[in-house]
Every structure is written in structure tokens, then in C-alpha cells.
Amino acid sequence: MTGRRSLLALPLALAAAPARAQRRSAEAGLAFPAPGRRAWAAEVPLIRVGVLGGENESDRLGRYEGYRRLLEETFGVPARLFLAADFAGVVQALGAGRIDLAAIGPAVYAAAWLDTNGGVEPLLVAEQEDGSASYVGVMVVRADSGIADLQGMRGRSLAWPDPNSASGYLIPRFALRRAGIDPNTYFARTGFAGGHEQAVVAVVQRQYDAAFTWASGQGDPAAGFSRGNLHAMVEKGMLDMRDLRIVWRTEPVIYGPLTVRKALPEAFKEDLRVFHLALPAAHPAIYRAIERGAGTGYREVTHEQFQLLIDMRREEAAERRRRN
């Protein structure tokens, strides 16, 4: 494809690790926390877990119920799930102190950090089977659409999943602008589908010619890869990958972090790190349910690894102001 490298030349520093050592689930000797009430329970008497939108409510509850119960059993305090209608709902809930933690996308983390003036903190990100901590955004079309590449999308319609999605909005728009393509004029029509699952459904049902969503980029493409939205939709019987074609993908994007409010006790944050780092080996079914597929577990991260996403959000906001 003409100009492919310039289009996809996003810095791999998105997933770069800092100089200090970071703990990983793949390391030997990680013990799951022993059950019992902690001293931090005086400050955190209820663990409030935010759950992102992007799929229907019953599926989210089903995936997270075992996780919620395990938090209660391990730390001796009740845990409650808070389902957000969209990504912005989680950002608002973190800022208002209505939830304590959430596994969120990298662009959602950047939004939360900006909106709270640094009031959130990343703890961990997921790792792929090869040890990387990144995924890709993919543009999908119907297999019978006749569209074979990005050039074929000129003058066609495109669904973005959510304005707070890195793989489905922020990163693709950043890459398109860097390649000299104005996403506001290149496509005949764009719109927000209300989530990754809904965006793919809109393509299958011919409401849009294409949509962005996220995938691990590893494993069997026929199964929707090893994890991600496509994989989850295939597993639920909502999608046959033979009906879709991937016509473009982004450079790797660092996985979104398990994020907590910064003001929470340090001991609580450390217990959450250990809980999740040991989760894949100790409770593999619960790990696979919340991660929507396979992987090797988690690794620690720092705020600095998401700085590029914050810069992208600022650029997107400036570009929006120029349009208005």
C-alpha cells in the first residue's frame, strides 16, 4: 500500500518499558495473596470496580462476577461492579471518586489523567503470548464489499467505536493526519457506534462500510486472533470472521492499564498489583474471563509509558478547536 510506513510510523515508545525492573506474571514464585482483611480496609471499606462499555450489560456482568467474588474473598471487604454506558462514564466516575479501580484503554487513561489533573495512577497492563504488552487497531469491512485497502475507503462511511478509544479513534486519526489524510473529509460519513462490539455489528449489518476495533494481532485470524473484541464476538457466536476483511491496522499500541485513584492507600495498590500478577496461575478461568482471551498475564507499568497518548489527546483537542 502506498505510504504504508509513513501512515503507520507511530513510535513504539508507546510500549517501551522504563529502566527499572517491572514485575511480570510470567516470573516464577509469585504467590496469590492470602485471604484476610487488610489494614487499608478502614479507608477502603468497599472495593468499587468500574467496568467499561462496549458489550451488552449481561455479558459484562457474567465475565466479571467471578472476579468480583474473588476480590471479596481475598481481601475481606465487599466488592461492587459499576457498569459504565461508555468510556466517558468511567473517566467521570474516577474523577468523582465513585469508583476505585478500572481496567481501561490507554486513551481512556490519558483522558482520566488529564481530567483529574494527575489524580489517577496505572498499575499493570496485559501481556501477549510473546511477552509484548501491546495490541493493534484494525479497520474491518465486509468481505463482500469490494474494499481491499485504505484507498478503497475514500468517499465511504466509517464507524468509530467511541471517542475515548485509542485503537478505534485516537491512534487511527493521529496516524491518518501524519500521512496527510484528513479523516474529516476523506470519508463520506463517520459516526460513533457506541462501542467496539456495536461498531463491528454496524458493518455486518451494512450500516457503515467500515469500522475500527481492537485485536491482539496474534494467533488465528479466523478466531478473531487470540484476544480482543473480534475474538470475543467470535466466541459468543456473534461473528464469523469469514464475513469480514481487515484492510488496515495500526502500529502496536500499549495495552490500557489497570488504573486506580492516586489518593488510595499505597498498601491497597500493592495488594491489587500482587492479586493481578498472580491471578493467571492461581485462577486461570477468572483471568481469561476478564481479559476476553489468552495471554501470559500482566506486567507493571508507570505513568511515563502513556505520555504519548496524553500528547495525542491534547493534539486531538487542538485539532477539534481548529475545526470549530
Sequence and secondary structure as in RCSB ss.txt:
>XXXX:A:sequence
MTGRRSLLALPLALAAAPARAQRRSAEAGLAFPAPGRRAWAAEVPLIRVGVLGGENESDRLGRYEGYRRLLEETF
GVPARLFLAADFAGVVQALGAGRIDLAAIGPAVYAAAWLDTNGGVEPLLVAEQEDGSASYVGVMVVRADSGIADL
QGMRGRSLAWPDPNSASGYLIPRFALRRAGIDPNTYFARTGFAGGHEQAVVAVVQRQYDAAFTWASGQGDPAAGF
SRGNLHAMVEKGMLDMRDLRIVWRTEPVIYGPLTVRKALPEAFKEDLRVFHLALPAAHPAIYRAIERGAGTGYRE
VTHEQFQLLIDMRREEAAERRRRN
>XXXX:A:secstr
 TTHHHHH   GGGG   SS   BTTSTT      S  GGGGT SSEEEEE  SS HHHHHHHHHHHHHHHHHHH
SS EEEEE SSHHHHHHHHHTTS SEEE  HHHHHHHHHHTTS EEEEEEEE TTS  EEEEEEEEETTS   SG
GGGTTSEEEES TT IIIIIHHHHHHHHTT  HHHHSSEEEE SSHHHHHHHHHTTSSSEEEEEE S S GGGTS
SBBHHHHHHHTTS  GGGEEEEEE S EE   EEEETTS HHHHHHHHHHHHHHHHH HHHHHHHHTB   EEEE
  GGGGHHHHHHHHHHHHHHHHH 
